[in-house]
């Protein structure tokens, strides 16, 4: 049915790939640098952050910290108010049992008010994150 695969032999059906990841919660600090080897940084799926956007975001985050380090500037660390801050916090905060996770609203710091309507809640979380990032990235 698929051109080029007419002679393919399938060993197992329905098995997804397995991702390899380090135990980031024990190994990495909030800049995505190894705790015991301060010139090595990790980013992407190997850190336990899943998904393309998370891989790109952690790459950018680590790169900003590498650049800041080379220029003797302050470490770039975001709080869990934004998704990137939340995912970095998730993969670097020590846990007994660490499992990879992708970006989601559930790991972002809660709002001060309780909003039942998910669409409205997510809109407010997003607006707060944008304002936070505008302030945090200014001058970086």
C-alpha positions as CSV (number, residue, x, y, z in Angstrom):
1,X,0.0,0.0,0.0
2,X,2.9,2.4,0.6
3,X,5.3,2.8,-2.3
4,X,8.8,1.8,-1.4
5,X,7.7,-0.4,1.5
6,X,6.3,-3.3,-0.5
7,X,9.1,-5.6,0.8
8,X,9.3,-4.2,4.3
9,X,9.1,-6.7,7.1
10,X,7.5,-5.4,10.3
11,X,8.7,-7.0,13.5
12,X,6.3,-5.3,16.0
13,X,3.3,-3.1,15.3
14,X,2.1,-0.2,17.3
15,X,5.2,0.3,19.4
16,X,6.3,3.9,19.8
17,X,9.9,5.0,20.2
18,X,11.3,5.4,23.6
19,X,12.9,8.6,24.7
20,X,16.2,8.6,26.5
21,X,16.5,11.3,29.2
22,X,18.8,12.2,32.0
23,X,17.6,12.6,35.6
24,X,17.6,16.4,35.2
25,X,16.2,17.0,38.7
26,X,19.4,15.7,40.2
27,X,21.9,16.7,37.6
28,X,20.9,20.2,36.4
29,X,20.7,23.6,38.0
30,X,18.1,26.3,37.0
31,X,20.4,27.4,34.1
32,X,20.3,23.9,32.6
33,X,24.0,23.5,33.5
34,X,25.4,20.3,35.1
35,X,25.7,20.8,38.8
36,X,29.0,19.0,39.0
37,X,30.6,20.2,35.7
38,X,29.8,23.9,35.3
39,X,30.8,24.1,31.6
40,X,28.3,21.6,30.3
41,X,24.7,22.5,29.6
42,X,21.8,20.4,28.4
43,X,18.6,21.2,26.5
44,X,15.9,19.5,24.5
45,X,14.3,16.1,24.9
46,X,17.3,14.6,26.8
47,X,16.4,16.9,29.8
48,X,12.9,15.4,30.1
49,X,11.1,18.3,28.5
50,X,9.0,16.9,25.8
51,X,7.9,18.3,22.5
52,X,9.3,20.5,19.7
53,X,8.5,23.8,21.3
54,X,10.0,22.7,24.7
55,X,13.1,21.5,22.9
56,X,13.5,24.9,21.2
57,X,12.7,26.8,24.3
58,X,15.2,24.9,26.5
59,X,17.8,25.3,23.8
60,X,17.3,29.1,23.8
61,X,17.3,29.2,27.6
62,X,20.6,27.3,27.8
63,X,22.1,29.4,25.0
64,X,21.2,32.6,26.8
65,X,22.8,31.3,30.0
66,X,25.9,30.3,28.1
67,X,26.2,33.7,26.5
68,X,25.6,35.4,29.8
69,X,28.3,33.3,31.4
70,X,30.8,34.1,28.7
71,X,30.1,37.8,29.0
72,X,30.2,37.7,32.8
73,X,26.6,38.6,33.1
74,X,23.9,37.5,35.6
75,X,22.3,34.0,35.1
76,X,19.1,34.1,33.2
77,X,16.4,32.4,35.3
78,X,12.7,32.5,34.8
79,X,10.0,31.8,37.4
80,X,7.2,29.4,36.8
81,X,4.9,32.2,35.7
82,X,5.7,31.5,32.0
83,X,5.7,28.1,30.3
84,X,9.4,28.1,29.7
85,X,10.1,29.0,33.4
86,X,7.6,26.3,34.5
87,X,9.1,23.6,32.3
88,X,12.7,24.5,33.4
89,X,11.5,24.5,37.0
90,X,9.8,21.1,36.5
91,X,12.9,19.5,35.0
92,X,15.3,20.9,37.6
93,X,13.4,20.7,40.8
94,X,14.3,17.6,42.7
95,X,11.8,14.8,42.7
96,X,11.9,11.2,43.9
97,X,10.5,9.9,40.6
98,X,11.1,12.0,37.6
99,X,9.2,11.5,34.3
100,X,9.4,13.7,31.2
101,X,6.6,16.2,30.6
102,X,5.7,18.6,27.8
103,X,4.4,22.1,28.1
104,X,1.0,22.5,29.7
105,X,-0.9,24.9,31.8
106,X,-0.9,22.6,34.8
107,X,2.7,23.3,35.7
108,X,2.4,27.1,35.6
109,X,2.1,29.0,38.9
110,X,-1.6,29.4,39.7
111,X,-3.4,32.8,39.4
112,X,-4.3,34.6,42.6
113,X,-8.0,34.3,41.7
114,X,-9.9,31.1,41.1
115,X,-11.4,31.1,37.5
116,X,-13.6,28.2,36.6
117,X,-13.9,28.9,32.9
118,X,-10.8,27.2,31.4
119,X,-10.7,29.4,28.3
120,X,-10.7,32.6,30.5
121,X,-8.2,31.1,32.9
122,X,-5.8,30.1,30.2
123,X,-6.2,33.6,28.6
124,X,-5.3,35.3,32.0
125,X,-2.4,32.9,32.5
126,X,-1.1,33.8,29.0
127,X,-1.5,37.5,29.5
128,X,0.3,37.3,32.9
129,X,3.1,35.3,31.3
130,X,3.5,37.8,28.4
131,X,3.8,40.7,30.8
132,X,6.3,38.8,33.0
133,X,8.4,37.9,30.0
134,X,8.4,41.5,28.7
135,X,9.9,42.6,32.0
136,X,12.3,39.6,32.4
137,X,13.7,39.8,28.9
138,X,14.2,43.6,28.9
139,X,17.9,44.3,28.8
140,X,18.9,40.7,28.2
